[in-house]
Amino acid sequence: MLRKKANLYFIGLALMAIGLPVSEFLMSISIMVLALAWLVDGPKKVQWQAIKSNPLVWSGIILFLVPFVSMLWTENYEYSLHDLRIKLPLLLVPIFVASYSISEKRLYQLLALMVGSTFVGSVIIMVNYYLNMQGNLENIRDVSIFISHIRFSLIIDICIFILLYAAFKWRNNDSIIALALAAWFIYFIFFLGSGNGFIGLFTIIGFGGIYLLFQYPNNKIKYGIISLLLIYCTYILYLSIGSYKSHFVAKDLSLIHI
């Protein structure tokens, strides 16, 4: 019976890992499955104790309460309710899984499902763009057909972090596959042109580079890592200036002509 309950939790989390980058419908189904797993799991006293002692639950509650309290002084209740609906999983999911203990093997399986789903989604977006959208888009960011380009780019950043960590930890032939996938995701971030994606990518590479500096005593390797970080920072600055000019300077000039 306990095994069946654990499997139900895992099924819900697996559906969430797959649906997170590509399907709001699967996300909704996954929350329902997790809710069912929580209801059939027991006793409830143990569950409530797990909820009270889990910092992830309290983080979710705080993140949900901020937009909820802001409704006291807002005039746009329709948008506020929509925002609360989007943030509801931040409150519910930590509560549902607080008492679930996941093994390392199953955690890796969930991460692999999310990375795989994100990769498939990015390939579909790319193919759809070149077959149906190229030349018909006013903004390249509208190319994201599953979820908003901001959310998709942030999920890609998480996948890049997972893959780079895995490649560094494995250090075998599988590391080549992980690095190849990470390279694809980095290219896709540039393809999307998402500012949030660039910031997330910059943070991952920056902290990853600093971590590697302390891992390798060889000065040549350290100088190589520092050089790559400087090149990357310069390129990000170049992209930021170009984005600023295209979005703000051009808009100011059009207002002057009016």
Secondary structure, DSSP 8 states (H G I E B T S, - for coil): -HHHHHHHHHHHHHHHHHHHHH-HHHHHHHHHHHHHHHHHS--HHHHHHHHHH-HHHHHHHHHHHHHHHHTTS-S-HHHHHHHHHHHHHHHHHHHHHTT----HHHHHHHHHHHHHHHHHHHHHHHHHIIIIITTS-SSGGGG--SS-HHHHHHHHHHHHHHHHHHHHHH-SHHHHHHHHHHHHHHHHHHHHT-HHHHHHHHHHHHHHHHHHHHH---HHHHHHHHHHHHHHHHHHHHHHHHHHIIIIIHHHHHHHH-
